[in-house]
Amino acid sequence: MKNNDVELIHRILDGDDSAFSDLVNKYQKQVHALAWRKIGDFHIAEEITQDTFLKAYQKLATLRKPTHFAGWLYVIATRCCQAWLRKKHIQTEPLDEIDNEELEPEAYSQYVAEEGTKATVESQRQVVKKLLATLPESERTVITLYYFGEMTCEKISEFLGVSANTIKSRLRRARNRLKQEEPMIREAITNYKISPNLTDTIMQKITELKPIAPSSSKPFMPWIIGASSAILIMLTLGTGSQYLARFQLPYSLEAQSETSVELVDAQIVQNLEVEPITRNLSGDRSNAGRNDSDGEDTNQVAGNQDDYTRWKLPEGAKRRLGKGVLSDMKVSPNGTHMAIASSSGIWLYNVNAEQEMKKSEISLLTGHEGVVRQLTFSPDGNMFASIGMDKTIRLWETSTGKHLFTLTIPKPTGEFRSMKFIRDGKTLAGRCWNDYKVYLWDVTTGKFLESFRPKLPIIRLGQDSNRQLATDTFFDHIGNILFAIGNKDGTISIKEGRTGREKIRLVGQTDETQYFTVDREHDPLNPRKPTVRRALVRPGDKPTVPKQLKADGRPYLIQYLLSAPNYSSSTVEKQPTKWINALEFSPDGKTLISTSQYRITHGTGYRGSGGPTEIWDVETGEQLASLALHISDVKFSGDGKTLAITGDGGVSVWNIDSRQEIAVFNDAIKVAFSGDGKTLCIIEHDRYRLWDIVSKSEIKSLILEESPFEPVTDRFKLTYDGSLLATTNKNGEANIWEIQKNAKIRTLTTGFTDSFTALTFAHDGKTFISGNSAGKIELWDLNTDYPHFNLKMKVAKDSIDELMFSTEANSTLTVMSRSVLMRWNVSTRLLIDANTILNAGNWSGSTSMGDGTSMRVKTLSFTPNGERLATRSSKSKTKMIDVWDITAGKNPQHLTEIEHRWGPIKLSPDGSTLANSSQSDNGIDLWDANTGEQLTKLSIPKKLFDRFNNISSIAFSHDGRILVGGTNKKEIHLWEIANYNHIGILKEHKHAVCALKFSPDTTILASGDTGGGICLWKFPDRKLLTTLKSPGGGYISELTFSPDGKTFASTSGSNTSSKTPGGTIFLWDVPSKQQK
């Protein structure tokens, strides 16, 4: 039991070694079974079991969560096995080389008898070993632990860190593969007996060890020091596996906030064999493909064609760090190229360049203003199209990345929402969000051809507001067009595109009582008869899955019976309206999928509850299926003949024509079809599987590397013929699996990032540190020709909100993530301490600036020496700022609280004063940070007064003499702190000023706005030095200077919720102060 483990561990940490003997007895079979499976030698596995428990004893004080002891022990056992495999080469002396004359006759006879017995036992073991070798590694591990380790599926799940359902499926598959031999394997494995003295041997060795330290409030430090030292040695020597083991770095046994650490191998320049986490070198090709994005020259640096950090830089920038947040990924139908859209642009790759990863990168394509939302290749793969947030579609040549055409429409009313090539490959169709039109272009000339708009129901202002009509369009091979339109009464109209004639209306037969019941007391004129309701499924229930029935009691032809339906049933005061949310035609136009919601008008909006996903026969109007809320996805095959339904119980695959279920995959979490409709790719927690739809058989299976953490795949695509699988993951990698070549999965590129949320330079200026929205910190080495990750660490569960160094003589980095305050030594990569700041609320919500831009305000501030912190309280009913003393080596002390309405906050460099946007009108309030008393209000002069002019950013000069405030009216106001006088105003920005930062010597002020503009101002004479523009369209969320003031860095945030955040850092040269 986990509770027993916790009790035993606390006893051990208190000095009771006998409790460790109980842990050994409890887990020795499991550890030995794992080691035996990995090593293959029964007796050596005993030695490794001993080593595992000795290491566990030595490191027990580092275990943050005693309830996770089993999984932690698994990691130690696995590493012991890996270490043995690396360095052990057993040399044995054959029996025939022993001089028999040296053996006495009786001793020799006894020896022969013993060896005969051993041979019988060993032969039995060899048979079992060969049978188990026929299983995939993950199944072999599970069946060994199940029989030899005598573990239940739940215990194996806990031990391996894999879900119980996955363990059960692996065990079931293993049994099916060895159906005939399983009894013999079970008998043989259970007959194996490990040494009865194993526990005594381990405990004897423990007595020889130095006693472990008693438990304290921070028991993790010995483990951090040891683990980090090992990591640094491996990084220095360039040794180790491609990926270091991932693990969590705790800070307290009783910590409320979960802190984890992820360490990933980084590039070591001196060792060319090491695979870096970010490959920023590209093939030695001509510059044309990398510069020719829209026919305009760029500032590409000559002689650095292989350095992506210098590709397509905005004017004034000298480097980019990171390739941006990935938004879409597509592979050409012929499998030769991959295009990846990110917040930086479109990255184009040659998939066939196998010799080196850097040879794969062809170009970075820019030209769209804003984020690229979607990519699609033409049927022949010779060109591809991209949709941007700038209301344009661009066409590109696949082989070179050359920009061909920019497709626009007259008077666009909104952004393009989707596009597709019509089957002849010469025409592209696009749809916008707001006008419901379908636009056609000739891709050979880039000319606009025509548009179609179906006749739609009238949306009445005040009654149907906030209700977007659902539509979809189908084009056949001869140019005929069909529109599917969701009507306001919940029906669906299928109309001819060119004439507008309604061909058929689809009327649902779904039993609506599954989703809601009308309260008859509130609706006496429309009483409803009592109905028999299906019981809601509760956790732990295992009911028989019923067939879905129409309102007339007949079953639907297509069913999902892998898990019980989950109905979001509710009681409503009046009859809701069924509203169609989305529609999708199958590729052959014969079938339609609709998703819906039940809505009740409420004021100018509505209240909604979940409705069914329905499948329709377009020709006959028959409703083929009504799927409840436990369905997560429905996909068509490329030819439209097959349907895959994904839900809580796995994937159910149906032949649409025959209405027959042809396959079930209980462990599947996602699926994708090939373009020709013949191959299905299934992603499970531990493998990729390729399945042939025609023969209904598995083609290949690729087992993913076994890990305590199950892999999560974000996107994956099959080529048209199913010969190649492309995937991307949360580590920023794009991987390729060439199925027909039976090759292993290989990494095509890395370097895609999460959005950056905090930036800072190290004091030597050679290392740059960034924090991102995924809780990771990246250390970038700037002291080389090719900036790259030195180390990437996951240090927090939530976003990194702020990074800062304390003093120039100290390498201590302070990290704030939600309510967790951590200090790291960046030289040793060691966590120094971690504490919880109660009720810390570090960000405001997104705020519109009234000009189409928006921003989020960071509501926390550190002093430069890292000894004070101010943060907005996260308590819902309070409007306060909390000021904390966070001096190193002490527990955080709450100093005072200050009234706060909205907007930025900033501590003065000495920590004595706090500035925040004024409570009453435009201006800045100054507060005593020790007592919470208001000192004064810095007002904007009356002649400049505008009641809508709010402070959106604040900064102190490093000497504390000047305070600057940016406003949503594009201005920067300056005050002198000594006498609180308004001393000037700076005007140059075209949008709200959202970021301000002084250089270390206070001679330069950098300001950023919500449109991505950056201005550099010379101080003290307040003259404009230069203006810069960060691409992407997001607001400038972070600005920071290098220690020598010659370089500054910027990153951007998202302007609207629909745009992907930046994910790219730009390094800029600071111009000479004599400029302008």
N, C-alpha and C positions, 0 to 999 in steps of 0.2 A: 504494500500500500504506500502511496505517496506520503501520507501522514507519518507512517513509520519511518520512512527515509528521512523526513525532516527532523523527527525526534532523534534518530540515530546520529545524524550529522551534527546537530547541536551538542549532543553528548561528546562526540569526537572532538569538536572544537573546544569543548570545555576540559579536554584532557583524558577522556575515557576511551582508551584504545580498544577495549573489549567490544565496544559498539561497532568498530570497524570490522571486526571479525564477523558480526552479523551481516553487514553489508556484503562482505566477500562471499559468505555462504549463500546469500540471496541471489547474487548476480554472476557467480563464477561460471555457471553453465552457459549463460547467455554470452558472456565475453569469450569463453573458450570456443563456443560454436561459431561466433563471428570470425575469430582468428583462424580457426580450422578451415572455414570456407575460403578465407582470403589467402592463406598461406598454402594449404593443401597438405600439411603434415600435422598429424594428430598430436605428436609429442612436442614439437616446436610450438604448437599453439598453446601448450601449457606454460612454456617459458614466457610467451608474449602475454598470457593472462596474468602471470606474476608481475611482469613489468607494468602492465596497465594499472593494476591495483596499487602498486607502489607509487606510480606517478599521480594517481588519483588522491592518494593519501597526502602526498607532498603538496598538492595544489588545491586541496579541499577548501582551504580558507578563501580561495578566489571565486567559489561558486556563489553567484548572487541569488539564484533561486533554487533552494534545495529541492523543490518539487520537480525540478528538471534534471535530477541527478542521473537518471537512466540515459537520457539523450546526451548529456555531458560525458558520461562514461563511454558511450558509443564513439564519440569523437576521439577520445584519448586512445581507445582500442584501435580504431582505424589508423591513426597516426603511428602507433607502435608497429602495426603491420606494414605500413608504407616504409617506415625506417628500416625494418628488417629486410624487406625486399630490395632496398637500395644497397645495403652494405653486406648482407650475409651471402656467402657462397660456400656451402657446406662441402667439405672434402671428406670422403669416407675411404676406408681401407678395405678392399674386397677380401672376402674370406679365403679365396684361393691363394692370396699372397701371404697368409699366415703359415708359419712353419708348423705343420702338424706334429713334428717330433717334439716340439716344446710342450705339447699338451699331454697330460697324463691320460691313460686309457679311460679311467672312470670319469674323469672330468670331461673328456671329449665326448663320451657317450651321453652324459647328461646335457652337454652343450647341444648335441645334435637333436635330442628330444625337445629341448626348449625351443630351438630354432624351428623345428617342425611345427610346434604349436603356434609360434609367432607367425610362421608363413601362412598357416590356415587363416588366422585372424587377419593378417595383412592382405591376403587375397580377397577376403570378403570386403575389406575396406576399399581395395582398389576397384572392385566391381561397383560399389556404391559411388566412389569418386567419379568413375567414368559415366555412370548414369546421371549424376548431378551435373557433370560437365556439359551435358546436352542441353541444360536449361540456361536461359539468359541469367546474367549475374544477379539481377534484382530478385528473380524468382528463386534462384539457388540460395540466396541469403535468407529469404523468408522461410523456405521449407526446412532449412537447417536449424534455424532458430525455433521453428514450431515443434519439430520432433526432438532434436537433440537438446536444444535449450529449454524445452518444455514450457514455451511461452504461448500465451493466448495472442490473438490478433491485436487486441487492445494494448497488451504489453509490448508487442513488437512495434506497434505504431509509436508508442512512447519512446522506445529504445532507439528507433531509427529516425524519429522526427518526421514521419510520413503519416498521412491520414489513415485511419483504420479501414476505410472503404478501399483505399489503394492496396493495403496489405491483404485484405480479403480477396481482392481480384487477382493479385499476384499468386496467392496460395491456390486459388481455384484454377488459374491457368497452369500452374506447375503440376497440380494433380491430374488435370486433363491430359497434359503431355506425357505423363508417366503413369497412366491409368493402370496398366498391367503390372508394372514393377513397383508401384507404390507400397503394397504390403511388405515386400522384401526390403525396400529401403527403410520403411518405418521400423521394421524389426531390427535391421542391422544398425541403424543409427541409435535406437534406444538401448541396444546392447553395449554400446561404447561406454566405458566408465573412465572418467578422469581420475587422477590420483587422489586417493582419500586424504592424503596429507597436504593437499594443495593449500588449504586455508592455514594450517600450522606453519607451512614454509613461508607463506606471505607474512604472517604475523611475526615470525622469527626475524625476517629481514626488516620489518618495521621497527622492531626494538633496536636495531642497529642504526636507524636513521636518527637525525636530529629531531627532537619533538617539534610538532607544528605549533605556530603561535596561536594563542587564544583568539577567539572572535572579538572583533571590535567594530566600530561604526563604519570603517572602511577596510574590509578584509580583502579587497581585490588588488591592492597595489603590488604584492609580490608577483601575481600572475601577469599584470600589465607590464611590469618591468621585464620579466623573463620573455614574454611573448613578443614585446616590441623589440627587444634586443635581437631575438632570433630573426624577426622580420628584417631589421636593418642589416644584419649580416647577410641574409639571403639576397637582399637588394644590392648590397655592395659587391658580393661575389658573383651575382648573376646566376645563382643556382636555384633549384627548386622547381616545382611543377609550374605549369602555365598559369594556374590560378592558385593562390594561397588559400588555405581553408578560411571559410567565413565563420566568424564567431561574434559573440556579444561581449561588450566591455562594460561591466557593471560598476556602480559606485556605492551601493549600499544594499545590505540584505533586506532592509525594510523600505527601500526606495519606492515611492508611489509612481514616479514617472519612469517609464521603461527607456533605457538608454542602451543602444547596441552599437557595435563597431564592425564595419566591413572593411577588410583590407584586400586590395587588389594589386597584382603585380604591375609595376610600372616600367617604363623603358629605361634601360641602363645603356648610356651611349657607348661605354667602353666595351660592352659585350653584345655583339651583333646577333647572338643566338637568342637573346631574351625577347619575348613577345611583349610589346608595350601595351598599356591599356588603351592608348589613343595613338593610332597610326596616322601621323600627320605628314608622311612623305608620300609622294605620288610618283607615277611613272614618268620616265624621261621622254615626254612627248613634246610636240610643238606647243607654243603658247596660244595658238589660234583657238583651239577648242576651249581653253580656259578663259579667254578674254572676250570671245565673240558671243556675248549674251544678247545684245540688242543693237549691235552695230556701232557701239560707242567704245572709245578707248577707255582703259582703266589704268590705274597706277600700279599694275602688276610689276613686281620687282624683277629685273632681269637677272638671270643666273640662279633664281630660286623657284624654278618651275615645279619642283617637287615639294615645296613647302606650302601646304594648304593655308597656313596662318597668314600668308601674304596675298592670297587670292581675292580679287574683287573687293578691295578695301575702299571704304569711303574716303574722300579727300581729307588729308590730315592724319589719318590713322596709319599705324605702322605694323600692327598685328591684330589678328583675331584669335581668341582662345575659345575652343569649342565649336562644334558644327551646328548648334542650335537644337531646339526641341523638335523631334520628329513628328510630322503631321500626316504623312501618307507614304506608302511604299508600293511600287509596282515593278513587275518583271515583264520584259518584252515577250510576246507570244512565242518567239523562236528561242527564248532562253539565253540570248547573248548579252543583254544589258539589263541593268537595274537602275531605276530612278528613285531617289529618296527626297521627298519634300520636307523641308524644315523651316524654322523661323529665319534661317540665313539665306534661303534660296532653294535651289534644286541641285542635288549632288548626283552626278551621272557616273556610273561604273560599268566597266567591262567585266562581265561575269566569267568569261573564258580565260582571263589572265590568272593562271594558276601558280606561276612560279613565285611571285611575291605579292603580298597584299598591296604594296604601294603602286604596283603596276596596274591595278584595277581602276584607280581613280582617274577619270577623264577630265571632268570639269565641274566648276561651280557655276550654275546658271542663275543670273539675277536679271531683274527687269520689272518684276511685279512690285508694286507699292503695297507693302503689307505682306501678311502671311499667305503662303501657298496652301490652299485647302485640299486640292484633289489633283491626281494625275491619272491619265489613261493613255494606253498605247493604241496605235492603229492596228488593224488585223494583221498586216504584214510586218509590223514591228519597225518600220522605217522611220516613223515619226511618233511623237507623243504630244499630248496637250496638257496644259496646266491651268487651273482656275485659281485666281488670286482674289484677295479681299478688295482689290481695286476695281472691281466690276469689269474685268477683262479676262479673256482666254488667250493664252499664247501657245503657238505651235513651234516645236523644236525638232531638229534633225537628230535622230538617235545616235548615229555613228560618231558625230563630231560635237554635238551639243549646240550647233548653230541655230540662232533664232531665225525662224522662217516668217511668221506672220503674227500680228496682234489682232485678235478678233474682238470687235466691239459691236454694240447695238445702238440705234438712235434713242436718245433720251432714256438711258437705263433708269429703272425705278428701284433697283436693288442689286445686291450681289448675286452672281451665278451660284446656284445651289448644286447643280449636277451637270454632267455632260456624258456623251457616248458617241463613238463612231458608228454610223450606220453600216450595214454589212458589206456594202461595196467598198468601204474604206476611203471613199472620196468625199464623203459628207460628214460633217460633225453637227450633232444636235446639242443644244444647251438650254437649260431652264433657269429662270430667276426665282428668287424667293417670293416676290410680291405681286407680280403681274400675271402669273399662271400661263404665260406664253411659252411656246417652244420655238426656238430660233435655229435656223439651218444655215451653214456656211459651206462653201466649196473649199476644201483644204488644199487643193492644188493651186488656187489663186489667192486664197484668203478673203474672197469676196462674200458678202452677206447675200443669201439667196431669198429667203422668205421666212415668215413667222406664222404661227397658228395659235389661236386662243379659243378654247372651248367656251360655249355658253354656260355660265355658271349661275348657281343660285345667288340671289341678292343678299348681301350681308347688311343687316339693318343696324345702324348706329344706336347704341344703347341696349339693344336686345341681343345682338349676336357679336358684340365687341369682344375682342381678344380671341376670336375663333377663326383660325386659319383653315381654309378648305384644303382637303387632301386631294391631290391629283397625281396621275402617272401617265406616261406616254409609251406606246409601242409602235415601232416602225418595222414593217415586213421587208422582204428582200426586193420588192418591186416599188416601194415608196408609199404604200398605203399606211395610214396613220389611225391609231385607236387611242382615245382618251378614256381613262377611268377617273370618275369624279365622285367624291363623297358628298352626298346630299345632306341637307339639314335635318332630315327625318331618319337618318341612319341607314338609308339605302345607298346603293352605288349604281351610277349610270355608266354604261359603256357606250361611247359615242364615236361616230366616224369623224376623223380629224378634219377632213376637207369640207364636208357638208354639214357637220354638226348634228346629223340625225342620230337619235338614240337607237342603238341596235337592241339593247336588252337592259333591263333593270334588275339588279341583284338584291333580293330581299332575304334577310336573315331568318333562320329558324331556331336561333339560340334561345334556350330556356333562361330568361332574364332573372328568374327568381333565385338563380345561383349567385347573383351579384348584389341584389338589393331587395328590400321589402318596403312597400309603401305603408306608412302608419295610417290606418283607416280613420283614426280619430282626427287627424289633420286633413283628411281628404274624404269626407263623407259622401261626396257625389260620385266617387269612383272607388267603391269598396272592392277589395280583392279577396278572392276565395282563398282559404287556407291551403297552403301547398306543402308537400313533403320536401324538406330541405336536406341535402347531403350535409353530413357533419363536417365541420372544418377540421383539417388535418393538424394535429398538434405534434410537437417534438416528441419522439419516442413511439408514436403510434405507427403501426405497420398494417394499415387496412388493405384489403383487396382493392386493386385499382378498378373502378367501374368504367364501363364504356360510356363515352359522351353521347347523350341522346338529344335529338331535336325536340322542339316543343310538343310535337305530336307523339313522342315516345319512341320513334325509330332511331337506330344508331347511325352515326355518321360513317361514311365509307373510309375515311382516314382518321386514325386514332393515335393518341400518345398514351401508352399504358405502362410506362416505365416508372412513374411515380404518381401518387394520388394527387388529384387536382387541388389547387390552393385558391379558394375563392375569397376575394376581399368583399365579403358581404356586409351590408350596412342597412340600417333602417332610415328611410328618408321621408320627408313630410309631403312630397308630391312626386308624381311620375317624372323620372329623369328623361332626358333626350339622349339617344345613342348618337355619339359624334365620331365620325371616322377620322382618325389621327394621321394615318399613313396608308399608302397603297403601293404595290409593287407587282408589275407584270413578270411572268416567267420569260426567259429568253425567246421562247417560241410563241409567246402571246396567247397561249391556250389556258393559262391558269393565272389566278390573281390572289395575292395575299393582302389582307386588310387588318389593321389594328385599330382598336376603338376604345372609347371611354364613355361612361355614363355621366352626364352633366346636368346641373340645375343652375339656372340663371340666378346670380346673386349680385345685386347692384349693377355696376357696369361690367362686372366680370362673371365668373361662374365658380361653382364648387364641383369638383370632379372625383370620380372613383373609377377603379380599374374595370376594364371590359375585356372581352375575348379577342384572341387572334383567330381570324377566320380564313379559310381557303375555299376558293370558288372555281368552278368550271365556267370559263368566259363564254363558250359557245352555247351551253344549255342553261346557264344561270344556276345550276345546282350548287348548293353549299356542301362542300366535301368534308369540312372539319370545322369544329369550334374548339379552340384550345384555351385552357384556363391560364391563370396568372403564373403558373410555375414554368411556363415556356419562356426561354430567354432568346431564342433565335430560330428563324426558319430560313433555309437557303435552298435555292434552285441549282441544279447542275447546269453546266454550260449549254447543253442542248435542250434544257427545259423538261426533260423526261423523268427526272428523279428529284426527290424532295428529301431534305434532311431536317428533322425537327430536334432541336436541342433543348433539354429541360433539366430539372433537378435529378432525374434518374439516368441521364446519359443521352444518347442520340438514337433516334428511330429513323430508319431510311425507308422511303416508299417509292415504288414505281407508280407514277401518276396515272399512266394509261390503264394499267391493270388494277389499280387501287389495292395493290398488295404490298405488305411490309416485306422487304427483302433482306434487312439486316438490322441488328441491334448492337450498340456499343455502350455497355453500361458505365464504363470508366471514362468516356470521352467528355472533354470540357469545351472543345471547339472543333469545328470541321471546316474544310474548304474543298471545293470541286475544281478539277482541271477544266480548261476552257472547252475541251471536246466532250465533256460530260462522261468520260469513261473511268476516271480515277477519282477517288475520294481520299483526302488526307484527314486523319483523325489525330488530334493532340490529346494525349492523356497526361497524367501527372508525371509519368516517368519515361515517356517514349513518344515518338512519332510513328504512326502506322499508315501505310499506303494500301488501299483496298481497291481491287478491280471490280467495277460495278457489273460488267457483262458476265464474268465468270463467278461472281460473288465469292471471291477468295482474296486472301491477303497477298500482296505483292512483296512487300518488305516491311521490316520493323527496325527502327533505330532507337536503341535504348539510350537514354540520356545519362550523363555521368552521375553516378550515385552520390547523393549529398544529403546531409541532415536537413536541408531546406529544399522543398520541391520547387522545380523551375516554373516560372510563369512566362508564357510567351505572349507578347503584345499583338503582333501581327504576323501572318504567314500567308504566302501565296504559292500556288502551283502554276507552272507554265502551262501553255495550252495543251500540250500532249502529256503532261504529268511527269515529265522526265526530270524536273528540277524543282526543289522546294526551297523557297527563300523565307527567312524568318528574321525578325528583329526582337530585341529584348530590352529590359530595363537597365542593363549595363551600358546601353548606347552602342551595341554591336549589331551588325547585319551579317547573317550567316547563310551559307549555301550548302545544300545537300544534293549532290548530283546522283540521282537514284540509279540510273541505268549503268553508271560506271562502278556502282557498288562502293563508292568512295565514302570516306568519313566526312562528317559535317566540318566545314571550314569557315573561318571568319573572313568575310570580304572586306569589312571596314569597321572602324570604331570611332568614337569621338562625339557621338550625339549625346546631348546633355538634358538635364532638367533645367527649369528656369532658375537663373541665379538670383539670390535674394540678399547677399551680403558680400562685400569685397574689401580687401585690405592688402597692403604691401608689408613684407617682412622688413625689419630695420636695415638689413644690408642691401635692400632693393633688388636682390637676385632671385628672390622667391615671391611669388604672388599667390595669395590664398583666397579662395572663393567658397561660399556656402550656397547650397541650393534648396529648392523646395522639397526635395526628397530626404532632407536631413543629412546630406553628405558634405564633407569638406574636401576640396581638391587643392593640392599644393602643386603649383606650376613652377618649373625651373626655367627662369628667364635668362640664365647665364650661358646659353648655348645658341647656336644658329637656329635651332628648331625647338621652340618652347613645347614642353610636354609635361604630362603628369609625373611628378615624383611619387606621389602617393594619393590615393583616394580612400577616405575613411567615412564610413557611415557612423555618425556619432550621436544621432538623435532620431526619434521616431517621427518628429514633425519638422517643419521647415526651419532652416537656420535663419534667425531674424537679425543677428548682428555679430560681427567679428571685430575685435580690436586688440592691439598690443598695449601692454602697460607702460613700460619705459624703454628707452633705447638700449639700455644695458641688459634687458631681460628678453628672453625668447618666449615669454608666456603669452599665449593667445587666449583671450576670453571669448567664449562662445555662448550666445543666448538663443535658446530654442523654446518657444512658448514659455513655460514657467521654469524651465531647467537652465541653470547657470553653471557652465563648466569652464575649467581652466586646463589648457593643454600646453605642454612643452613641445614646441614644434621642432626643436633640434633633436629630441629623443623620441618624439611621437608618443609621449606618455601622458595619460590623463593625471592631472595633479589633484583636482578635487571637483566635486559636483554638488550643487545645492538647489533647493526648490525655492523660487520666489513666488509667494502666494499671490493668486489673483492677477498675475501678469497678463495684460492684454496688449500685444505689441503692434498690432495693425488695426487700422480702421477699415470699414468696407469701402468698396469702389465708389468714388464720388465723381459725378459728371461735372465738367467745367463749362457746359453750355455751348461749346463750339465743336461738338462731335468727338472731343477727347475726354479722357477720364484718368483717374489716378487712385492709388491707395496711399494713405498717409501712414508712415511708420511712427508709432507713438511710444518710442523708447529712446533713451539717450544715455551714453556712458561719458564719464570724464576721461580725458586722455590718459591719466595714470591708472585707470581701471579700478578706482577705489569707490566710485559712487555710480548708482544706477537710478534712473527715473523711468517709470513705466506706467501707462494708463491702467487703471483697475479694470479687471474683466467682469466684476460683479455687475449684473444686469441693471440693478436699480441705483447704482452709484455713478457719479460723474467726477471721479477723483484721479489725481496723479499720486502715486506712491513713490517716495524717495528712500533709497536704501544705501546703507554703508556696506560695501562688499569687499572691504580690504582683505587681501590675500591672507590666508591662514586663520581667518575668523569666520564664524557663522554670520550670514547676512543679518543686519540689524535694520529694522524699519525706523526711519528717522521722523518722517512727517508725511502728511497727505495734503494735497492742494486741489482746490476746485478746478474742474476741467470740463469744457463743453465739447469741443471738436478741434481737430487740427494737430499740427506738429508740436513737439516739445523738444527742448534742448537745454542741457546743463552747461553752464559756463565752464571754461577750462579748469578753474580751481574748485568747481563743485559747490560754490557758495550760493549761486543764483540759478533759478530755473526760469526759462522763458517759454510761454505758450501763447497760442492765438487768443485774442481777447474774448472774454465772455460776453461783453455787451455790444461792441461794434468793432469796425476794422481797426487793427492795431495789435500790439503785443503786450501781454501782462508779464511783469517781472515779480518773482517771488523769492523770499529768503528760503533757501533749500534746507536750512537747519530747523527753522521754527514754523514754516508754512505761512508766514505773514506776507501780505502783498507789499512790495516795495514801491512800485509805480506802474503807470500805464504809458507805454510808448505809442503815441497817436500819430496818425498820418495828418499832415497839415490840412486845415479846412478847405483851402483852395484846391487840394487834390482829393478831397473826401468823396467817396462813393460808397453808399451803404451796402452795395453788393460786392465791394472790394475786400475779399477775405484773404487772410494770410494762409498760404499753402505750403511754405517751407521757411525754415529758420536756420541760421548758422552764426556762431561767434567766431571772431578772428582768434588766432592762437594765443595772442597776448591778452585777450579778453577785453580789448578796448572798443571794438566795433561789433555791433549786432546788425545783421542783414536779414530782411524778410521778403520772400517772394510772394506774389499775389496771383489770384486767378485773373487779374486784369493785365497780365503780361509785364508787370513792373517789379523792380527790386528796390526796396526802401532801405535807407541806411540811418542808423542811430549811433551816437557816441555815448558809451555807457557812463562815462565820468559825470556828465551833466544831463544825460537823458535827452539830448537835443537831436532832432531830425536833421541830418546833414546832407542828404542828397537822394536822388532817385536815378535809377538806371533803366533805360528803355531800349530794347532791341529785339526781344523775344516776340514770336508770333502766336504763342500759346501760353497758358498758365505756367508760372515758374514753380517747378515741383522739386527741384534738388539744388542745393547750394553747398559749396565746399571751398575753404581757403587752402592755399598751398602752405607747406610747413613754415615758410618765412613770411607769410601773410602778404606777399607782394602780388599774388594772383588769386582772383576769385573765379571759380568755375560755376556756371549756372546751367541747369537743364530744364527743358519744358516738356509739356505733355504731348507735343508733336514730334519729339525726338531731336529737337534743336539744342545745341550747346553753345554757350558764349564764354569766352575767356576775357576777364577784365583786369587791367593793370591797376595796382594800388600802390600808393595812396591817392594818385591823381584820378582814378576811376575812369580810365579810358578803355575803350573796347580794343582788344588785341586781335581777335579773330572770331568767326562764327563757324561752327561745324554742324554736320547732320548725321545722326546715327540712323542707319537704314532700318526698315521694318515697321515704322509707324507707331511704335509703342512709346509710352512716357519714359523719361529718364528716371530710373528708380534708384540708381547708386552712382556716386562719383567719389573717387579717391585719388590722392597724389602719391607718387613715390617719395621716399625720404629726401632725395636730392631736388625734388620739385621739377625735374626735367620731363617726367612722364606722368600722365594721369589715365585712369581707367574708368570706363563707363559700362553699364548694362541697362537693359530696358525691361519694363513690365508691360502687361497687356492693357490696351486702351479700352476694350470692351470684353465682356465675358465670352464672346464668340471667337476672339482672336487668341492664338497661341502666344504665350509669353516669350521673351527674348531667347534665353538659352545661349547667347553669345556675348562675350566680353570683348570690347575694343580697347586697345592700348593706343594712346595718342601722344604725339610730340607736343610739348609746350613750346610755343613760338617765343622768339626773342622778345624781351620787354620793350625793345626799340620799335617793334612793328606797329604800324598805324600811329 
